[in-house]
Amino acid sequence: MNTDRYRFLFALLTFLATLGLVCMGGLVTSKGVGMSVPDWPTSFGYNMFALPVNQWLHGGVFDEHTHRLWASSVGLLVVLLTRWMGGSPARKSLAMVGVVEIVAGIFLLRIGPEWRGGGAFLASIGAVVVLVAAIPGLRVPAGGVLPRLAWAAFLLVQVQGLLGGLRVVLDKALVGHVTLGTLFGLVHGCLGQTFFVLLGVIALLSSPWWARLPAHGYVAGRFEVRGLLLATGFVALQLVLGASMRHQHAGLAILDFPLAYGRWWPLTDPESVVRYNQVRMDESTVTAFQIQLQMLHRLGAVAAVVAILTMTVRVGRRFGWASSLGRGVVVWSGIALAQFTLGMMTIWTNKAADVATAHVAGGASLLCLGTALVLTARRLTMPISAGMESYRTPGLPRAVLQGTP
C-alpha cells in the first residue's frame, strides 16, 4: 500500500471540497442570503443536521444551510487530514485538544443561555476530534513541514467556523458605525481564502510531482521568485478589496464600466454622491467611500493583470514554455484574464449571482496558483554564488523543464 499516494489523494479531495466551500460562500454573499437562517449553531431551533427538508425550501435557506453543512464536512475532512499527516504523534495531540474543547464547551453551556451556542459548538467539535483521534493505524507521519501545515489548517477551520457563527449571532451589534456582522463577515471571507491556499499548499507538497521536482539544482535570477511573489501579493490585495466591497455592499456602487458615472475617475463630493443616488434605478444608496473602494479594486485589477502577464513572459523565457513552471504561468495568465472579464460582467449583469460566484472562485484560484508558482520557482532555483553572477541561460535542462530529477 502506497501510503504517501493515498495521503496525497486525500489532501487533494480536501482541497477540492474547500474550493466548493469557497464557491458556496461566494454564492451566499452574492445572493445576500447570509441571514436566511437567523440562529447558530442550531438552524431554526433544530440541530443543524436534523433540519426538516421542508424548512429548506423558502427564501435563501437552501443556500445558507447547504453552506453550513458543506463547511461541517470540510471541517471533518481537515481533522482527518491532520490525523493522517501527523501519524501517531497527532493521535495523542488530537485527543488532548478534543478533551479540552469538550470541557470548555460544557463550561460555556453552564454559564448561561447566551453562551449555549458557543458551548454546543465547542463540545460538538471536541467530540468529533476525539473520535478521529481514536482511529487506529495511520502511524507514520508525513515528511517535512506537512504535519505542521495540517495543524495550521486544523486551527483555521475551527476559527472559520466560529467566525461564521458569530457573523450570524452578532449581526446587528455595532462597533462605531459598522456592525459586528459586517466585520466578522469580512474577516471570515479573507480567512477563507487563506485557508483554501493553505490546503492547496498541503496538496502540492504531498504530491508525487513535488517529490520528483529537483530541489535547488539550477541557478536562476532572483527576479523570477520575487516577481512571482509580488504578483501574488497584488492578487491577495485584490481579494481583500473584493471582500471589503462584498461586505460593504459596494459591488454595484458604480453601475458603468469602463467609465465610472461617465468619468474615468468619478467625483465623490457630497453633491455628486447625491446626484448618483438620484439616478440609480434600484432602492440602494451608495456612499463616497463605497465608490472609492470600487475604484481601488479596479486599479488593483489592472495592476494584478499587468504583473501576472509580465511574469508570464519572464518565466516562460527563463525556464522555457514547455516546462512545468512555464505551463503554470500560462494557465495563471489565462485565469487572470478570465477573472478580469468576470469583474466586468459582474457590473454589466447587475451582479448576477452565478457571475459573482465565479468571480470569487477565480480570485481564490489565482491566489492559490500564484502561491504554488512561487514555491515551485523557489525550489527550482538557488542563490547565485560568488563568481557565477554572469551565469545566464535562456532555458534550463530538459530534466528541469519536465520536472523530473
DRENFIRO-434271 format. One record per residue (C-alpha): x, y, z; residue in three letters. Coordinates in pm, whole numbers, always signed. Example, Ala and Ser with C-alpha at 12.3 -4.5 7.8 and 13.67 -1.06 7.14 Angstrom:
<site X="+1230" Y="-450" Z="+780" resn="ala"/>
<site X="+1367" Y="-106" Z="+714" resn="ser"/>
***
This chain:
<site X="+0" Y="+0" Z="+0" resn="met"/>
<site X="+146" Y="+334" Z="-111" resn="asn"/>
<site X="+66" Y="+545" Z="+196" resn="thr"/>
<site X="+209" Y="+867" Z="+52" resn="asp"/>
<site X="-1" Y="+839" Z="-263" resn="arg"/>
<site X="-327" Y="+783" Z="-76" resn="tyr"/>
<site X="-240" Y="+1060" Z="+166" resn="arg"/>
<site X="-192" Y="+1295" Z="-130" resn="phe"/>
<site X="-524" Y="+1189" Z="-283" resn="leu"/>
<site X="-700" Y="+1262" Z="+45" resn="phe"/>
<site X="-528" Y="+1603" Z="+66" resn="ala"/>
<site X="-643" Y="+1673" Z="-291" resn="leu"/>
<site X="-1001" Y="+1572" Z="-202" resn="leu"/>
<site X="-996" Y="+1808" Z="+96" resn="thr"/>
<site X="-860" Y="+2088" Z="-124" resn="phe"/>
<site X="-1132" Y="+2039" Z="-388" resn="leu"/>
<site X="-1401" Y="+2025" Z="-120" resn="ala"/>
<site X="-1270" Y="+2356" Z="+14" resn="thr"/>
<site X="-1292" Y="+2508" Z="-334" resn="leu"/>
<site X="-1657" Y="+2407" Z="-336" resn="gly"/>
<site X="-1700" Y="+2569" Z="+4" resn="leu"/>
<site X="-1545" Y="+2894" Z="-124" resn="val"/>
<site X="-1794" Y="+2887" Z="-413" resn="cys"/>
<site X="-2084" Y="+2826" Z="-176" resn="met"/>
<site X="-1973" Y="+3115" Z="+46" resn="gly"/>
<site X="-1949" Y="+3342" Z="-257" resn="gly"/>
<site X="-2297" Y="+3236" Z="-370" resn="leu"/>
<site X="-2446" Y="+3310" Z="-27" resn="val"/>
<site X="-2285" Y="+3654" Z="-20" resn="thr"/>
<site X="-2376" Y="+3732" Z="-382" resn="ser"/>
<site X="-2740" Y="+3649" Z="-317" resn="lys"/>
<site X="-2740" Y="+3834" Z="+15" resn="gly"/>
<site X="-2889" Y="+3536" Z="+200" resn="val"/>
<site X="-2632" Y="+3503" Z="+479" resn="gly"/>
<site X="-2901" Y="+3568" Z="+743" resn="met"/>
<site X="-3165" Y="+3338" Z="+596" resn="ser"/>
<site X="-3105" Y="+3105" Z="+891" resn="val"/>
<site X="-3108" Y="+3351" Z="+1184" resn="pro"/>
<site X="-2972" Y="+3127" Z="+1461" resn="asp"/>
<site X="-2649" Y="+2936" Z="+1524" resn="trp"/>
<site X="-2528" Y="+2666" Z="+1582" resn="pro"/>
<site X="-2887" Y="+2548" Z="+1551" resn="thr"/>
<site X="-3098" Y="+2608" Z="+1241" resn="ser"/>
<site X="-3447" Y="+2741" Z="+1326" resn="phe"/>
<site X="-3404" Y="+2575" Z="+1665" resn="gly"/>
<site X="-3325" Y="+2233" Z="+1516" resn="tyr"/>
<site X="-2996" Y="+2051" Z="+1530" resn="asn"/>
<site X="-2816" Y="+2164" Z="+1215" resn="met"/>
<site X="-2806" Y="+1809" Z="+1077" resn="phe"/>
<site X="-3173" Y="+1738" Z="+1157" resn="ala"/>
<site X="-3340" Y="+2037" Z="+990" resn="leu"/>
<site X="-3660" Y="+1911" Z="+818" resn="pro"/>
<site X="-3638" Y="+1920" Z="+441" resn="val"/>
<site X="-3949" Y="+2140" Z="+412" resn="asn"/>
<site X="-3763" Y="+2412" Z="+605" resn="gln"/>
<site X="-3501" Y="+2430" Z="+327" resn="trp"/>
<site X="-3739" Y="+2536" Z="+54" resn="leu"/>
<site X="-3814" Y="+2901" Z="+126" resn="his"/>
<site X="-3608" Y="+3218" Z="+87" resn="gly"/>
<site X="-3234" Y="+3167" Z="+79" resn="gly"/>
<site X="-3240" Y="+2891" Z="+340" resn="val"/>
<site X="-3127" Y="+2625" Z="+93" resn="phe"/>
<site X="-2810" Y="+2817" Z="+3" resn="asp"/>
<site X="-2719" Y="+2920" Z="+358" resn="glu"/>
<site X="-2797" Y="+2583" Z="+518" resn="his"/>
<site X="-2612" Y="+2394" Z="+244" resn="thr"/>
<site X="-2316" Y="+2623" Z="+310" resn="his"/>
<site X="-2325" Y="+2528" Z="+680" resn="arg"/>
<site X="-2341" Y="+2155" Z="+609" resn="leu"/>
<site X="-2066" Y="+2177" Z="+349" resn="trp"/>
<site X="-1848" Y="+2367" Z="+595" resn="ala"/>
<site X="-1905" Y="+2097" Z="+856" resn="ser"/>
<site X="-1800" Y="+1831" Z="+605" resn="ser"/>
<site X="-1482" Y="+2023" Z="+520" resn="val"/>
<site X="-1409" Y="+2055" Z="+892" resn="gly"/>
<site X="-1431" Y="+1678" Z="+932" resn="leu"/>
<site X="-1202" Y="+1624" Z="+633" resn="leu"/>
<site X="-944" Y="+1861" Z="+781" resn="val"/>
<site X="-948" Y="+1682" Z="+1117" resn="val"/>
<site X="-893" Y="+1352" Z="+935" resn="leu"/>
<site X="-616" Y="+1510" Z="+728" resn="leu"/>
<site X="-444" Y="+1635" Z="+1045" resn="thr"/>
<site X="-461" Y="+1286" Z="+1194" resn="arg"/>
<site X="-322" Y="+1124" Z="+879" resn="trp"/>
<site X="-44" Y="+1378" Z="+818" resn="met"/>
<site X="+63" Y="+1374" Z="+1182" resn="gly"/>
<site X="+78" Y="+998" Z="+1227" resn="gly"/>
<site X="+94" Y="+858" Z="+1581" resn="ser"/>
<site X="+201" Y="+1188" Z="+1746" resn="pro"/>
<site X="-112" Y="+1356" Z="+1610" resn="ala"/>
<site X="-332" Y="+1088" Z="+1767" resn="arg"/>
<site X="-238" Y="+1187" Z="+2122" resn="lys"/>
<site X="-237" Y="+1559" Z="+2050" resn="ser"/>
<site X="-580" Y="+1549" Z="+1886" resn="leu"/>
<site X="-724" Y="+1355" Z="+2179" resn="ala"/>
<site X="-594" Y="+1618" Z="+2423" resn="met"/>
<site X="-730" Y="+1905" Z="+2211" resn="val"/>
<site X="-1067" Y="+1733" Z="+2179" resn="gly"/>
<site X="-1099" Y="+1680" Z="+2555" resn="val"/>
<site X="-1011" Y="+2045" Z="+2622" resn="val"/>
<site X="-1275" Y="+2158" Z="+2373" resn="glu"/>
<site X="-1539" Y="+1934" Z="+2530" resn="ile"/>
<site X="-1462" Y="+2066" Z="+2879" resn="val"/>
<site X="-1465" Y="+2427" Z="+2753" resn="ala"/>
<site X="-1794" Y="+2367" Z="+2574" resn="gly"/>
<site X="-1958" Y="+2219" Z="+2885" resn="ile"/>
<site X="-1831" Y="+2515" Z="+3088" resn="phe"/>
<site X="-1991" Y="+2761" Z="+2845" resn="leu"/>
<site X="-2317" Y="+2565" Z="+2850" resn="leu"/>
<site X="-2333" Y="+2601" Z="+3228" resn="arg"/>
<site X="-2264" Y="+2976" Z="+3235" resn="ile"/>
<site X="-2594" Y="+3087" Z="+3092" resn="gly"/>
<site X="-2830" Y="+3071" Z="+2793" resn="pro"/>
<site X="-2641" Y="+3340" Z="+2599" resn="glu"/>
<site X="-2337" Y="+3110" Z="+2584" resn="trp"/>
<site X="-2519" Y="+2795" Z="+2482" resn="arg"/>
<site X="-2448" Y="+2836" Z="+2110" resn="gly"/>
<site X="-2073" Y="+2865" Z="+2158" resn="gly"/>
<site X="-2072" Y="+2588" Z="+2418" resn="gly"/>
<site X="-2259" Y="+2346" Z="+2195" resn="ala"/>
<site X="-2028" Y="+2436" Z="+1906" resn="phe"/>
<site X="-1712" Y="+2366" Z="+2106" resn="leu"/>
<site X="-1840" Y="+2049" Z="+2269" resn="ala"/>
<site X="-1954" Y="+1909" Z="+1933" resn="ser"/>
<site X="-1621" Y="+1980" Z="+1768" resn="ile"/>
<site X="-1435" Y="+1829" Z="+2062" resn="gly"/>
<site X="-1635" Y="+1508" Z="+2039" resn="ala"/>
<site X="-1559" Y="+1476" Z="+1666" resn="val"/>
<site X="-1188" Y="+1540" Z="+1727" resn="val"/>
<site X="-1172" Y="+1273" Z="+1999" resn="val"/>
<site X="-1343" Y="+1020" Z="+1771" resn="leu"/>
<site X="-1099" Y="+1093" Z="+1488" resn="val"/>
<site X="-807" Y="+1063" Z="+1729" resn="ala"/>
<site X="-927" Y="+714" Z="+1818" resn="ala"/>
<site X="-884" Y="+587" Z="+1459" resn="ile"/>
<site X="-622" Y="+311" Z="+1467" resn="pro"/>
<site X="-333" Y="+279" Z="+1223" resn="gly"/>
<site X="-203" Y="+583" Z="+1032" resn="leu"/>
<site X="+113" Y="+564" Z="+1239" resn="arg"/>
<site X="+373" Y="+709" Z="+1003" resn="val"/>
<site X="+372" Y="+1090" Z="+986" resn="pro"/>
<site X="+422" Y="+1273" Z="+660" resn="ala"/>
<site X="+768" Y="+1413" Z="+598" resn="gly"/>
<site X="+883" Y="+1773" Z="+607" resn="gly"/>
<site X="+651" Y="+2053" Z="+713" resn="val"/>
<site X="+329" Y="+1874" Z="+619" resn="leu"/>
<site X="+225" Y="+1779" Z="+977" resn="pro"/>
<site X="+268" Y="+2141" Z="+1090" resn="arg"/>
<site X="+73" Y="+2272" Z="+790" resn="leu"/>
<site X="-207" Y="+2025" Z="+866" resn="ala"/>
<site X="-222" Y="+2153" Z="+1225" resn="trp"/>
<site X="-243" Y="+2509" Z="+1091" resn="ala"/>
<site X="-539" Y="+2401" Z="+875" resn="ala"/>
<site X="-695" Y="+2234" Z="+1180" resn="phe"/>
<site X="-675" Y="+2563" Z="+1371" resn="leu"/>
<site X="-800" Y="+2775" Z="+1081" resn="leu"/>
<site X="-1104" Y="+2560" Z="+1005" resn="val"/>
<site X="-1225" Y="+2593" Z="+1365" resn="gln"/>
<site X="-1165" Y="+2968" Z="+1368" resn="val"/>
<site X="-1355" Y="+2991" Z="+1041" resn="gln"/>
<site X="-1650" Y="+2801" Z="+1184" resn="gly"/>
<site X="-1657" Y="+3027" Z="+1488" resn="leu"/>
<site X="-1637" Y="+3343" Z="+1277" resn="leu"/>
<site X="-1918" Y="+3220" Z="+1055" resn="gly"/>
<site X="-2137" Y="+3159" Z="+1359" resn="gly"/>
<site X="-2055" Y="+3494" Z="+1521" resn="leu"/>
<site X="-2139" Y="+3658" Z="+1190" resn="arg"/>
<site X="-2496" Y="+3539" Z="+1248" resn="val"/>
<site X="-2524" Y="+3583" Z="+1624" resn="val"/>
<site X="-2378" Y="+3935" Z="+1633" resn="leu"/>
<site X="-2516" Y="+4054" Z="+1302" resn="asp"/>
<site X="-2673" Y="+4376" Z="+1438" resn="lys"/>
<site X="-2423" Y="+4461" Z="+1714" resn="ala"/>
<site X="-2249" Y="+4792" Z="+1640" resn="leu"/>
<site X="-1885" Y="+4894" Z="+1667" resn="val"/>
<site X="-1892" Y="+5262" Z="+1584" resn="gly"/>
<site X="-2089" Y="+5286" Z="+1259" resn="his"/>
<site X="-2015" Y="+4930" Z="+1147" resn="val"/>
<site X="-2197" Y="+4616" Z="+1257" resn="thr"/>
<site X="-2001" Y="+4328" Z="+1404" resn="leu"/>
<site X="-2170" Y="+4107" Z="+1147" resn="gly"/>
<site X="-2001" Y="+4305" Z="+868" resn="thr"/>
<site X="-1661" Y="+4290" Z="+1039" resn="leu"/>
<site X="-1684" Y="+3919" Z="+1111" resn="phe"/>
<site X="-1806" Y="+3858" Z="+756" resn="gly"/>
<site X="-1506" Y="+4045" Z="+613" resn="leu"/>
<site X="-1256" Y="+3852" Z="+826" resn="val"/>
<site X="-1442" Y="+3527" Z="+751" resn="his"/>
<site X="-1415" Y="+3590" Z="+377" resn="gly"/>
<site X="-1043" Y="+3680" Z="+381" resn="cys"/>
<site X="-951" Y="+3396" Z="+614" resn="leu"/>
<site X="-1144" Y="+3156" Z="+394" resn="gly"/>
<site X="-915" Y="+3242" Z="+102" resn="gln"/>
<site X="-610" Y="+3187" Z="+325" resn="thr"/>
<site X="-747" Y="+2851" Z="+437" resn="phe"/>
<site X="-804" Y="+2748" Z="+76" resn="phe"/>
<site X="-448" Y="+2841" Z="-21" resn="val"/>
<site X="-310" Y="+2652" Z="+279" resn="leu"/>
<site X="-486" Y="+2333" Z="+172" resn="leu"/>
<site X="-359" Y="+2387" Z="-181" resn="gly"/>
<site X="-3" Y="+2405" Z="-47" resn="val"/>
<site X="-58" Y="+2085" Z="+153" resn="ile"/>
<site X="-184" Y="+1906" Z="-160" resn="ala"/>
<site X="+113" Y="+2038" Z="-362" resn="leu"/>
<site X="+381" Y="+1940" Z="-111" resn="leu"/>
<site X="+234" Y="+1594" Z="-63" resn="ser"/>
<site X="+207" Y="+1524" Z="-437" resn="ser"/>
<site X="+434" Y="+1276" Z="-622" resn="pro"/>
<site X="+512" Y="+1556" Z="-871" resn="trp"/>
<site X="+665" Y="+1770" Z="-596" resn="trp"/>
<site X="+876" Y="+1478" Z="-473" resn="ala"/>
<site X="+1022" Y="+1436" Z="-824" resn="arg"/>
<site X="+1096" Y="+1805" Z="-867" resn="leu"/>
<site X="+1470" Y="+1881" Z="-838" resn="pro"/>
<site X="+1543" Y="+2098" Z="-538" resn="ala"/>
<site X="+1783" Y="+2391" Z="-577" resn="his"/>
<site X="+1966" Y="+2215" Z="-855" resn="gly"/>
<site X="+1988" Y="+2502" Z="-1103" resn="tyr"/>
<site X="+2082" Y="+2867" Z="-1096" resn="val"/>
<site X="+1828" Y="+3132" Z="-1186" resn="ala"/>
<site X="+1796" Y="+3501" Z="-1119" resn="gly"/>
<site X="+1624" Y="+3617" Z="-804" resn="arg"/>
<site X="+1389" Y="+3830" Z="-1011" resn="phe"/>
<site X="+1165" Y="+3536" Z="-1102" resn="glu"/>
<site X="+1088" Y="+3433" Z="-745" resn="val"/>
<site X="+1048" Y="+3790" Z="-623" resn="arg"/>
<site X="+841" Y="+3890" Z="-925" resn="gly"/>
<site X="+604" Y="+3597" Z="-881" resn="leu"/>
<site X="+576" Y="+3681" Z="-512" resn="leu"/>
<site X="+495" Y="+4044" Z="-591" resn="leu"/>
<site X="+231" Y="+3949" Z="-847" resn="ala"/>
<site X="+75" Y="+3707" Z="-598" resn="thr"/>
<site X="+76" Y="+3988" Z="-341" resn="gly"/>
<site X="-125" Y="+4204" Z="-582" resn="phe"/>
<site X="-379" Y="+3922" Z="-611" resn="val"/>
<site X="-402" Y="+3891" Z="-231" resn="ala"/>
<site X="-463" Y="+4266" Z="-200" resn="leu"/>
<site X="-734" Y="+4240" Z="-463" resn="gln"/>
<site X="-908" Y="+3967" Z="-266" resn="leu"/>
<site X="-908" Y="+4184" Z="+47" resn="val"/>
<site X="-1054" Y="+4475" Z="-151" resn="leu"/>
<site X="-1311" Y="+4245" Z="-310" resn="gly"/>
<site X="-1418" Y="+4102" Z="+25" resn="ala"/>
<site X="-1447" Y="+4456" Z="+163" resn="ser"/>
<site X="-1669" Y="+4550" Z="-132" resn="met"/>
<site X="-1895" Y="+4249" Z="-88" resn="arg"/>
<site X="-1947" Y="+4305" Z="+283" resn="his"/>
<site X="-1984" Y="+4681" Z="+236" resn="gln"/>
<site X="-2242" Y="+4608" Z="-36" resn="his"/>
<site X="-2028" Y="+4814" Z="-272" resn="ala"/>
<site X="-2015" Y="+4565" Z="-558" resn="gly"/>
<site X="-2252" Y="+4784" Z="-759" resn="leu"/>
<site X="-2152" Y="+5119" Z="-614" resn="ala"/>
<site X="-2064" Y="+5211" Z="-974" resn="ile"/>
<site X="-2300" Y="+5085" Z="-1243" resn="leu"/>
<site X="-2097" Y="+5153" Z="-1557" resn="asp"/>
<site X="-1766" Y="+5023" Z="-1692" resn="phe"/>
<site X="-1502" Y="+5114" Z="-1809" resn="pro"/>
<site X="-1616" Y="+5464" Z="-1713" resn="leu"/>
<site X="-1750" Y="+5544" Z="-1366" resn="ala"/>
<site X="-2056" Y="+5764" Z="-1371" resn="tyr"/>
<site X="-1939" Y="+5890" Z="-1708" resn="gly"/>
<site X="-1584" Y="+5977" Z="-1596" resn="arg"/>
<site X="-1252" Y="+5794" Z="-1574" resn="trp"/>
<site X="-1244" Y="+5886" Z="-1204" resn="trp"/>
<site X="-1582" Y="+5980" Z="-1053" resn="pro"/>
<site X="-1640" Y="+6283" Z="-838" resn="leu"/>
<site X="-1716" Y="+6192" Z="-476" resn="thr"/>
<site X="-1811" Y="+6526" Z="-325" resn="asp"/>
<site X="-2146" Y="+6527" Z="-137" resn="pro"/>
<site X="-2338" Y="+6692" Z="-421" resn="glu"/>
<site X="-2214" Y="+6438" Z="-677" resn="ser"/>
<site X="-2296" Y="+6142" Z="-450" resn="val"/>
<site X="-2650" Y="+6277" Z="-401" resn="val"/>
<site X="-2685" Y="+6306" Z="-779" resn="arg"/>
<site X="-2561" Y="+5950" Z="-830" resn="tyr"/>
<site X="-2817" Y="+5816" Z="-585" resn="asn"/>
<site X="-3095" Y="+6007" Z="-757" resn="gln"/>
<site X="-3029" Y="+5837" Z="-1091" resn="val"/>
<site X="-2980" Y="+5485" Z="-957" resn="arg"/>
<site X="-3258" Y="+5254" Z="-1071" resn="met"/>
<site X="-3267" Y="+5044" Z="-754" resn="asp"/>
<site X="-3352" Y="+5147" Z="-399" resn="glu"/>
<site X="-2997" Y="+5118" Z="-266" resn="ser"/>
<site X="-2784" Y="+5421" Z="-190" resn="thr"/>
<site X="-2409" Y="+5448" Z="-216" resn="val"/>
<site X="-2152" Y="+5650" Z="-27" resn="thr"/>
<site X="-1832" Y="+5820" Z="-137" resn="ala"/>
<site X="-1633" Y="+5553" Z="+47" resn="phe"/>
<site X="-1805" Y="+5271" Z="-145" resn="gln"/>
<site X="-1737" Y="+5442" Z="-477" resn="ile"/>
<site X="-1371" Y="+5496" Z="-391" resn="gln"/>
<site X="-1341" Y="+5135" Z="-272" resn="leu"/>
<site X="-1463" Y="+5005" Z="-607" resn="gln"/>
<site X="-1226" Y="+5234" Z="-794" resn="met"/>
<site X="-933" Y="+5099" Z="-590" resn="leu"/>
<site X="-1049" Y="+4749" Z="-677" resn="his"/>
<site X="-1050" Y="+4839" Z="-1046" resn="arg"/>
<site X="-699" Y="+4985" Z="-1029" resn="leu"/>
<site X="-581" Y="+4679" Z="-835" resn="gly"/>
<site X="-723" Y="+4451" Z="-1104" resn="ala"/>
<site X="-520" Y="+4628" Z="-1372" resn="val"/>
<site X="-204" Y="+4615" Z="-1158" resn="ala"/>
<site X="-251" Y="+4243" Z="-1086" resn="ala"/>
<site X="-312" Y="+4150" Z="-1452" resn="val"/>
<site X="-12" Y="+4353" Z="-1572" resn="val"/>
<site X="+212" Y="+4194" Z="-1306" resn="ala"/>
<site X="+94" Y="+3842" Z="-1393" resn="ile"/>
<site X="+138" Y="+3890" Z="-1768" resn="leu"/>
<site X="+484" Y="+4041" Z="-1715" resn="thr"/>
<site X="+594" Y="+3747" Z="-1504" resn="met"/>
<site X="+446" Y="+3502" Z="-1752" resn="thr"/>
<site X="+672" Y="+3638" Z="-2027" resn="val"/>
<site X="+973" Y="+3650" Z="-1796" resn="arg"/>
<site X="+930" Y="+3299" Z="-1654" resn="val"/>
<site X="+842" Y="+3149" Z="-1992" resn="gly"/>
<site X="+1160" Y="+3284" Z="-2146" resn="arg"/>
<site X="+1375" Y="+3190" Z="-1847" resn="arg"/>
<site X="+1252" Y="+2838" Z="-1775" resn="phe"/>
<site X="+1107" Y="+2751" Z="-2115" resn="gly"/>
<site X="+743" Y="+2747" Z="-2225" resn="trp"/>
<site X="+734" Y="+2365" Z="-2214" resn="ala"/>
<site X="+847" Y="+2350" Z="-1851" resn="ser"/>
<site X="+610" Y="+2286" Z="-1564" resn="ser"/>
<site X="+666" Y="+2640" Z="-1445" resn="leu"/>
<site X="+617" Y="+2781" Z="-1795" resn="gly"/>
<site X="+288" Y="+2598" Z="-1841" resn="arg"/>
<site X="+183" Y="+2706" Z="-1494" resn="gly"/>
<site X="+227" Y="+3077" Z="-1562" resn="val"/>
<site X="+38" Y="+3045" Z="-1891" resn="val"/>
<site X="-257" Y="+2896" Z="-1702" resn="val"/>
<site X="-219" Y="+3169" Z="-1439" resn="trp"/>
<site X="-242" Y="+3437" Z="-1709" resn="ser"/>
<site X="-548" Y="+3270" Z="-1859" resn="gly"/>
<site X="-726" Y="+3269" Z="-1523" resn="ile"/>
<site X="-625" Y="+3633" Z="-1465" resn="ala"/>
<site X="-775" Y="+3745" Z="-1796" resn="leu"/>
<site X="-1090" Y="+3542" Z="-1731" resn="ala"/>
<site X="-1110" Y="+3695" Z="-1384" resn="gln"/>
<site X="-1082" Y="+4047" Z="-1527" resn="phe"/>
<site X="-1363" Y="+3963" Z="-1771" resn="thr"/>
<site X="-1580" Y="+3827" Z="-1490" resn="leu"/>
<site X="-1525" Y="+4151" Z="-1298" resn="gly"/>
<site X="-1659" Y="+4350" Z="-1591" resn="met"/>
<site X="-1950" Y="+4110" Z="-1634" resn="met"/>
<site X="-2038" Y="+4145" Z="-1265" resn="thr"/>
<site X="-2118" Y="+4509" Z="-1332" resn="ile"/>
<site X="-2276" Y="+4459" Z="-1675" resn="trp"/>
<site X="-2508" Y="+4182" Z="-1545" resn="thr"/>
<site X="-2609" Y="+4380" Z="-1236" resn="asn"/>
<site X="-2410" Y="+4139" Z="-1016" resn="lys"/>
<site X="-2574" Y="+3817" Z="-1134" resn="ala"/>
<site X="-2520" Y="+3556" Z="-862" resn="ala"/>
<site X="-2355" Y="+3298" Z="-1091" resn="asp"/>
<site X="-2115" Y="+3552" Z="-1240" resn="val"/>
<site X="-2025" Y="+3699" Z="-900" resn="ala"/>
<site X="-1969" Y="+3349" Z="-757" resn="thr"/>
<site X="-1743" Y="+3256" Z="-1049" resn="ala"/>
<site X="-1553" Y="+3580" Z="-981" resn="his"/>
<site X="-1497" Y="+3476" Z="-618" resn="val"/>
<site X="-1380" Y="+3129" Z="-724" resn="ala"/>
<site X="-1149" Y="+3280" Z="-985" resn="gly"/>
<site X="-985" Y="+3506" Z="-729" resn="gly"/>
<site X="-924" Y="+3214" Z="-493" resn="ala"/>
<site X="-778" Y="+3008" Z="-778" resn="ser"/>
<site X="-546" Y="+3294" Z="-880" resn="leu"/>
<site X="-410" Y="+3328" Z="-528" resn="leu"/>
<site X="-363" Y="+2954" Z="-484" resn="cys"/>
<site X="-191" Y="+2902" Z="-819" resn="leu"/>
<site X="+30" Y="+3207" Z="-760" resn="gly"/>
<site X="+141" Y="+3063" Z="-428" resn="thr"/>
<site X="+216" Y="+2728" Z="-592" resn="ala"/>
<site X="+422" Y="+2900" Z="-863" resn="leu"/>
<site X="+625" Y="+3090" Z="-604" resn="val"/>
<site X="+702" Y="+2767" Z="-418" resn="leu"/>
<site X="+791" Y="+2585" Z="-740" resn="thr"/>
<site X="+1018" Y="+2864" Z="-863" resn="ala"/>
<site X="+1190" Y="+2875" Z="-526" resn="arg"/>
<site X="+1250" Y="+2502" Z="-533" resn="arg"/>
<site X="+1390" Y="+2511" Z="-886" resn="leu"/>
<site X="+1631" Y="+2796" Z="-816" resn="thr"/>
<site X="+1931" Y="+2859" Z="-597" resn="met"/>
<site X="+2112" Y="+3177" Z="-495" resn="pro"/>
<site X="+2382" Y="+3287" Z="-738" resn="ile"/>
<site X="+2716" Y="+3228" Z="-567" resn="ser"/>
<site X="+3029" Y="+3440" Z="-598" resn="ala"/>
<site X="+3191" Y="+3401" Z="-938" resn="gly"/>
<site X="+2864" Y="+3296" Z="-1103" resn="met"/>
<site X="+2699" Y="+3637" Z="-1134" resn="glu"/>
<site X="+2742" Y="+3633" Z="-1511" resn="ser"/>
<site X="+2579" Y="+3291" Z="-1550" resn="tyr"/>
<site X="+2269" Y="+3325" Z="-1762" resn="arg"/>
<site X="+2082" Y="+3079" Z="-1977" resn="thr"/>
<site X="+1767" Y="+3119" Z="-2189" resn="pro"/>
<site X="+1638" Y="+2780" Z="-2078" resn="gly"/>
<site X="+1703" Y="+2507" Z="-1827" resn="leu"/>
<site X="+1792" Y="+2141" Z="-1895" resn="pro"/>
<site X="+1518" Y="+1906" Z="-2008" resn="arg"/>
<site X="+1512" Y="+1741" Z="-1663" resn="ala"/>
<site X="+1401" Y="+2071" Z="-1512" resn="val"/>
<site X="+1168" Y="+2154" Z="-1798" resn="leu"/>
<site X="+972" Y="+1835" Z="-1737" resn="gln"/>
<site X="+1002" Y="+1844" Z="-1358" resn="gly"/>
<site X="+1199" Y="+1521" Z="-1334" resn="thr"/>
<site X="+1522" Y="+1455" Z="-1143" resn="pro"/>
***
